[in-house]
């Protein structure tokens, strides 16, 4: 890709999306269990959760694959099938507390380990089978 006009590099991820077939179960997991704030819901279509300055978008792919009916919000159809992945940044002691909470709620731990750089990760699955990771914030340093 040569001869393209210059543009700045993005500085952060503003939002990321997961796709689920049961929005109520996802709300129970992300809001009820993890404590995320659900700030926008459209029944049958999506639930949006606030995570600091970022947003986790949880969509029903059957609904988001359909063209929008609102000309003021011309978001193109999108969606994914199969398990996705999201990683939440937490210090190790908070990951330990989250593990205890998840286990008490009957959530199985997929795996838990320290990366070669020493950062710790805990992996579980949400009700739709998405991989949910909790990792120390310095994992990629």
C-alpha positions as semicolon CSV with decimal commas, in nm:
position;residue;x (nm);y (nm);z (nm)
1;X;0,000;0,000;0,000
2;X;0,199;0,288;-0,130
3;X;0,110;0,636;-0,243
4;X;-0,166;0,668;0,015
5;X;-0,234;0,994;0,198
6;X;-0,106;1,001;0,556
7;X;-0,345;0,943;0,846
8;X;-0,297;0,917;1,222
9;X;-0,284;0,577;1,391
10;X;-0,584;0,499;1,620
11;X;-0,497;0,553;1,984
12;X;-0,743;0,323;2,161
13;X;-1,025;0,076;2,114
14;X;-1,351;0,254;2,184
15;X;-1,576;-0,049;2,157
16;X;-1,564;-0,419;2,089
17;X;-1,847;-0,659;2,013
18;X;-1,952;-1,009;2,107
19;X;-2,244;-1,196;1,956
20;X;-2,486;-1,407;2,159
21;X;-2,813;-1,589;2,099
22;X;-2,956;-1,510;2,444
23;X;-2,932;-1,145;2,550
24;X;-3,094;-1,214;2,888
25;X;-2,831;-1,475;2,974
26;X;-2,556;-1,239;2,856
27;X;-2,700;-0,960;3,073
28;X;-2,704;-1,195;3,371
29;X;-2,338;-1,277;3,311
30;X;-2,193;-0,936;3,223
31;X;-2,410;-0,721;3,450
32;X;-2,526;-0,959;3,722
33;X;-2,204;-1,157;3,765
34;X;-1,925;-0,929;3,641
35;X;-2,090;-0,606;3,758
36;X;-2,070;-0,414;3,429
37;X;-2,313;-0,127;3,383
38;X;-2,572;-0,195;3,110
39;X;-2,654;0,147;2,973
40;X;-2,846;0,073;2,653
41;X;-3,075;-0,215;2,563
42;X;-3,288;-0,284;2,259
43;X;-3,481;-0,606;2,333
44;X;-3,393;-0,882;2,089
45;X;-3,110;-0,678;1,933
46;X;-2,841;-0,566;2,179
47;X;-2,718;-0,475;2,525
48;X;-2,430;-0,227;2,566
49;X;-2,208;-0,231;2,875
50;X;-1,977;0,044;2,999
51;X;-1,619;-0,053;3,088
52;X;-1,429;0,258;3,191
53;X;-1,410;0,473;2,879
54;X;-1,477;0,177;2,648
55;X;-1,794;-0,012;2,563
56;X;-1,868;-0,382;2,526
57;X;-2,138;-0,426;2,263
58;X;-2,331;-0,753;2,295
59;X;-2,544;-0,821;1,989
60;X;-2,789;-1,084;1,871
61;X;-2,640;-1,165;1,527
62;X;-2,983;-1,251;1,383
63;X;-3,086;-0,889;1,441
64;X;-2,763;-0,713;1,342
65;X;-2,735;-0,903;1,014
66;X;-3,052;-0,724;0,903
67;X;-3,032;-0,380;0,736
68;X;-3,117;-0,092;0,966
69;X;-3,469;0,046;0,967
70;X;-3,350;0,383;1,098
71;X;-3,214;0,614;0,824
72;X;-3,065;0,845;1,091
73;X;-2,836;0,560;1,206
74;X;-2,714;0,392;0,886
75;X;-2,500;0,128;1,059
76;X;-2,422;-0,144;0,805
77;X;-2,535;-0,500;0,876
78;X;-2,277;-0,699;1,071
79;X;-2,244;-1,003;1,289
80;X;-2,038;-1,307;1,368
81;X;-2,114;-1,668;1,444
82;X;-1,924;-1,884;1,686
83;X;-1,726;-1,796;1,995
84;X;-1,547;-1,463;2,014
85;X;-1,303;-1,332;2,271
86;X;-1,279;-1,036;2,507
87;X;-1,015;-0,962;2,769
88;X;-1,073;-0,745;3,076
89;X;-0,773;-0,581;3,245
90;X;-0,748;-0,640;3,620
91;X;-0,468;-0,655;3,877
92;X;-0,383;-1,006;3,999
93;X;-0,559;-0,968;4,336
94;X;-0,879;-0,864;4,158
95;X;-0,847;-1,159;3,920
96;X;-0,823;-1,383;4,229
97;X;-1,143;-1,228;4,369
98;X;-1,317;-1,265;4,032
99;X;-1,213;-1,632;4,010
100;X;-1,370;-1,697;4,353
101;X;-1,691;-1,519;4,246
102;X;-1,713;-1,705;3,915
103;X;-1,653;-2,045;4,077
104;X;-1,914;-1,969;4,346
105;X;-2,158;-1,892;4,063
106;X;-2,089;-2,228;3,898
107;X;-1,874;-2,093;3,614
108;X;-1,595;-2,332;3,514
109;X;-1,244;-2,201;3,464
110;X;-1,118;-2,289;3,113
111;X;-0,758;-2,222;3,204
112;X;-0,542;-2,000;3,424
113;X;-0,171;-1,939;3,389
114;X;0,117;-1,694;3,390
115;X;0,251;-1,580;3,053
116;X;0,628;-1,594;2,986
117;X;0,654;-1,226;3,092
118;X;0,486;-1,311;3,427
119;X;0,144;-1,155;3,356
120;X;-0,147;-1,363;3,483
121;X;-0,457;-1,465;3,283
122;X;-0,782;-1,638;3,378
123;X;-1,017;-1,767;3,107
124;X;-1,385;-1,862;3,137
125;X;-1,680;-1,885;2,895
126;X;-1,990;-1,666;2,891
127;X;-2,332;-1,833;2,843
128;X;-2,293;-1,809;2,462
129;X;-1,951;-1,979;2,468
130;X;-1,745;-1,664;2,410
131;X;-1,398;-1,674;2,564
132;X;-1,375;-1,420;2,847
133;X;-1,027;-1,345;2,977
134;X;-0,920;-1,149;3,283
135;X;-0,555;-1,046;3,256
136;X;-0,309;-0,819;3,428
137;X;-0,300;-0,486;3,242
138;X;0,069;-0,511;3,164
139;X;0,027;-0,836;2,964
140;X;0,134;-0,673;2,636
141;X;0,416;-0,456;2,771
